[in-house]
Each structure stands twice: as C-alpha cells, then as structure tokens.
C-alpha cells in the first residue's frame, strides 16, 4: 500500500475473531501493515475494487481495548478519515430480531446521562450508503457495559436507558478516545441476542481478552453440561448470521461511502 494515496482510508474495527475472520475471508486481500502480525490490537490493510483501501483491526472485548485500537490508528503516518466499529450487540427493544442493524447516535454508559455523539455528517453518509446497499439500519443510542448481559440484565439496562437500542462493550471507549484525538467515529451494531434471549452465561468465558474463541473451554463445558448444547447451537447460528451481516456492512460502506 502507498500510504500517500487519497482519500484516506476508512478504518473498520471488530471486537471478536469470528467476525474478523469472516471479514478477512470476504475481502481476500487483507494483509498486516508493516511490522504487525494481524492479531488482536494489530492493524491490517485491504485493497478493494477500484483500488479503494481500508484499514481493518480486531480490538478484543471492552472499552479499554477499543480505546487502544483507536490510539494505534491515530498514530499511523496516514491516519484514517473515520473509525467505524462494527459488531454484535444485545437488543434492548422487544421488536428486534437477530441480524437487525443499529446505527449508534450516542454512546452511553449504563444509567449515566449524556453520552458521546458521533459526527453527524459521517452518520448521514453511512446511513445513505447502507440503504443504497439494501441494509436498513435503525438509529438510536447504544449502551456500553463491562460484561455480557442476559435477558434480565438487558431488561434492566433498557429501563435505565430509555430509547437505547443495543448494548455492547466497546462503543463508549472508542467514542471518547476518537473524540479526544479528533477522529470521526461511528458504531454499527448487529443484534445477536434480542431482548428476551439470554446468551448462555458460560459463553463469556469462551472469549479470550484478544477476542479469540476458546474452543477447548467450550468443548469441556459442553462435555460436563450436555443440556447446554441446544443453547450454544442457537448462539452459533445467530453468530454466523451476525458475522455475515458485519461483512456485508463493511463491504457496502467501503464501496459506497
């Protein structure tokens, strides 16, 4: 890649490896930036059709890791024109289903007034690109929490944050850091577990700090708890839907925005 090319690339960040691997497979041309390995916290570059270039990164779960990824992007010789976080989230309204898309209008901390708003012009541009690509997002706030929330936890979060549409673990950390560094940002969330659905409680322990799936732990847990298998099968199906949706979102924005 020639880092003097213009316009500057968009940067797309995901938190978990499953989403990042589908993205990488869909794009095909992604490769680590010089001196980086492509693991969690590392950055990659992909050249798309018409020689469009984008940055890709996997943060791992949590606000602090998202913030570190933003700082790495800001330190590049050619920083991105905007940082777009794309990934799974829990739903906070009863009318959502797996695969629904939320375009964050404010990154909230649970139960705290205020929040961080993205660049309005970027938001308009992204929504227009998504709709042109037959992806129809719903606008609304997202809530950032420290751990995965089950159905009862999501219900409490929804009550404490009226109007919020999704709950995840990275948005506010990314938003605050991007604003501090003067980088436009956006967060696009895809619903993995609707409001009334609980992700199996053990599932959080199967994701490493880098966002990798700990398959050994998952297999051992299911061997000891075979009745949990149906819940994990449903989670796997939903995760596949979300990963494909994330890849489609990135492809549409990279080509149309």
C-alpha positions in Angstrom: 0.0 0.0 0.0 1.1 3.5 -0.7 0.2 5.5 2.4 0.2 8.8 0.4 -2.9 7.7 -1.6 -6.1 9.8 -1.1 -8.7 9.8 0.1 -7.6 8.5 3.4 -8.9 5.0 4.3 -11.8 4.2 6.5 -10.8 2.0 9.4 -13.2 -0.8 10.4 -12.8 -2.4 13.9 -14.5 -5.5 15.2 -14.1 -6.9 18.7 -14.2 -10.7 18.2 -12.2 -13.0 16.0 -15.2 -14.7 14.4 -16.4 -11.5 12.8 -12.8 -10.5 11.8 -12.2 -13.9 10.1 -15.4 -13.6 8.0 -14.4 -10.1 7.0 -10.9 -11.2 6.1 -12.3 -14.2 4.0 -14.8 -11.9 2.3 -12.2 -9.3 1.4 -9.5 -11.7 0.4 -6.7 -9.1 0.0 -6.2 -8.1 3.7 -2.7 -8.2 4.9 -0.9 -6.9 8.0 0.5 -3.4 7.9 4.4 -3.4 8.1 5.7 -4.6 11.4 2.3 -6.1 12.5 1.0 -9.6 12.7 -2.7 -9.1 12.2 -3.6 -10.4 15.7 -5.7 -8.6 18.3 -4.8 -5.0 18.6 -2.9 -5.2 15.3 -4.0 -3.5 12.0 -4.4 -4.8 8.5 -4.9 -3.2 5.2 -7.1 -4.4 2.3 -7.3 -3.2 -1.3 -10.8 -3.5 -2.7 -12.3 -3.0 -6.1 -11.4 0.3 -7.8 -8.3 0.3 -5.7 -10.1 1.5 -2.6 -8.1 0.9 0.5 -9.4 0.3 4.1 -7.8 -0.5 7.4 -9.0 -3.5 9.5 -8.5 -4.1 13.1 -9.6 -6.5 15.9 -9.8 -4.9 19.3 -10.8 -7.7 21.7 -13.7 -7.0 24.0 -14.1 -4.0 26.3 -13.7 -0.2 26.3 -10.0 -0.1 27.1 -9.1 -2.4 24.2 -11.2 -0.3 21.8 -9.5 2.8 23.0 -6.1 1.3 22.5 -7.1 0.4 18.9 -8.1 4.0 18.2 -4.8 5.3 19.5 -2.9 2.9 17.2 -4.9 4.1 14.2 -4.3 7.8 15.2 -0.6 7.1 15.3 -0.4 5.9 11.7 1.5 8.0 9.3 -1.7 8.3 7.3 -4.5 8.1 9.9 -8.0 7.0 8.9 -10.6 9.5 7.8 -13.0 7.8 10.1 -13.1 4.9 12.5 -16.1 2.6 12.2 -16.8 0.0 14.9 -18.9 -2.9 13.6 -20.0 -5.9 15.6 -22.6 -7.9 17.6 -24.7 -6.5 20.4 -27.6 -7.4 22.6 -31.0 -6.0 21.7 -32.9 -3.6 24.0 -36.3 -3.5 22.4 -38.9 -6.2 22.0 -39.3 -5.8 18.3 -35.7 -6.7 17.3 -34.6 -9.9 15.7 -31.2 -11.5 15.0 -29.4 -9.6 12.3 -31.1 -6.2 12.8 -28.8 -3.3 12.4 -28.4 -0.3 14.8 -26.6 2.9 13.8 -25.4 4.4 17.1 -26.5 8.1 17.6 -25.0 8.3 21.1 -22.6 6.0 23.0 -23.9 5.8 26.6 -22.6 4.5 29.9 -25.3 2.4 31.6 -27.6 4.7 33.6 -25.5 7.8 33.1 -26.9 10.9 31.4 -25.1 12.5 28.4 -23.1 10.2 26.2 -20.8 10.7 23.3 -22.3 11.6 19.9 -20.7 10.7 16.5 -20.1 13.1 13.7 -23.5 13.9 12.2 -22.2 14.2 8.6 -20.5 10.8 8.8 -23.7 9.3 10.2 -25.7 10.6 7.3 -23.1 9.3 4.8 -23.0 5.8 6.3 -26.8 5.5 6.5 -27.2 6.6 2.9 -24.5 4.0 1.8 -26.2 1.2 3.8 -29.6 1.9 2.5 -28.3 2.1 -1.1 -26.9 -1.4 -0.4 -30.3 -2.7 0.9 -29.2 -2.6 4.5 -31.7 -0.6 6.6 -30.4 0.4 10.0 -32.4 1.8 12.8 -30.9 4.9 14.5 -30.6 5.1 18.3 -28.3 5.2 21.3 -26.2 2.2 22.4 -25.2 1.4 26.0 -21.7 0.3 26.9 -21.3 -2.3 29.8 -18.4 -4.2 31.3 -19.8 -7.7 30.8 -22.3 -9.7 28.7 -25.9 -9.1 29.9 -28.5 -11.8 30.0 -32.2 -11.3 29.4 -32.9 -9.9 32.8 -29.8 -7.7 32.7 -30.9 -6.3 29.3 -34.3 -5.5 30.6 -32.8 -3.5 33.4 -30.5 -1.7 31.0 -33.4 -0.8 28.8 -35.3 0.6 31.8 -32.3 2.6 32.9 -31.6 4.0 29.4 -34.9 4.9 27.7 -34.7 4.9 23.9 -31.5 2.9 23.8 -31.5 0.1 21.1 -28.4 -2.0 21.8 -25.9 -3.0 24.5 -22.3 -3.9 23.9 -18.9 -3.5 25.5 -16.8 -1.2 23.3 -18.7 1.8 22.0 -18.1 4.4 24.6 -14.4 3.7 25.0 -13.9 4.0 21.2 -16.1 7.1 21.0 -14.4 9.0 23.8 -10.9 8.3 22.6 -11.7 9.1 19.0 -13.2 12.4 20.0 -10.1 13.2 22.1 -7.9 12.6 19.1 -10.1 14.4 16.7 -11.1 11.4 14.6 -14.6 11.0 13.4 -16.2 7.7 14.6 -19.3 5.6 14.2 -20.6 2.4 15.7 -22.8 0.0 13.8 -24.3 -2.9 15.8 -25.9 -6.1 14.6 -28.3 -7.7 17.1 -27.0 -11.1 18.2 -29.4 -11.8 21.2 -32.7 -10.0 21.2 -34.1 -8.6 24.4 -35.8 -11.7 25.6 -32.9 -14.0 24.7 -30.0 -14.8 27.1 -26.6 -15.7 25.8 -25.5 -18.8 27.8 -23.9 -17.5 30.9 -20.7 -19.6 30.3 -20.2 -18.1 26.9 -18.4 -15.0 28.1 -15.6 -17.3 29.4 -15.1 -18.7 26.0 -13.9 -15.5 24.5 -10.3 -14.5 25.3 -9.1 -10.9 26.0 -8.0 -10.8 22.4 -11.4 -11.8 21.1 -10.5 -15.4 20.1 -12.9 -18.2 20.8 -11.5 -20.6 23.5 -12.7 -23.8 21.8 -11.1 -26.1 24.4 -13.1 -24.4 27.2 -16.3 -24.6 25.2 -15.9 -28.3 24.5 -15.0 -29.1 28.1 -18.0 -27.2 29.4 -20.4 -28.9 27.0 -18.9 -32.3 27.9 -19.8 -31.6 31.5 -23.1 -29.8 30.7 -24.7 -31.6 27.7 -28.0 -30.0 28.4 -26.5 -26.6 27.5 -25.8 -27.8 23.9 -29.1 -26.5 22.4 -28.5 -23.0 23.7 -25.0 -23.0 22.3 -26.2 -24.3 18.9 -28.7 -21.4 18.7 -25.9 -19.0 19.7 -23.7 -20.4 16.9 -26.4 -19.9 14.3 -27.0 -16.4 15.4 -23.3 -15.6 15.5 -23.0 -16.8 11.9 -25.8 -14.5 10.8 -24.2 -11.6 12.6 -20.7 -12.2 11.1 -22.1 -12.3 7.6 -24.1 -9.2 8.3 -20.9 -7.4 9.6 -19.0 -8.4 6.4 -21.8 -7.1 4.2 -21.9 -3.8 6.1 -18.2 -3.3 5.7 -18.3 -4.2 2.1 -21.2 -1.8 1.4 -19.6 1.2 3.2 -16.2 0.6 1.8 -17.6 0.7 -1.8 -20.3 3.3 -1.4 -19.5 5.8 1.3 
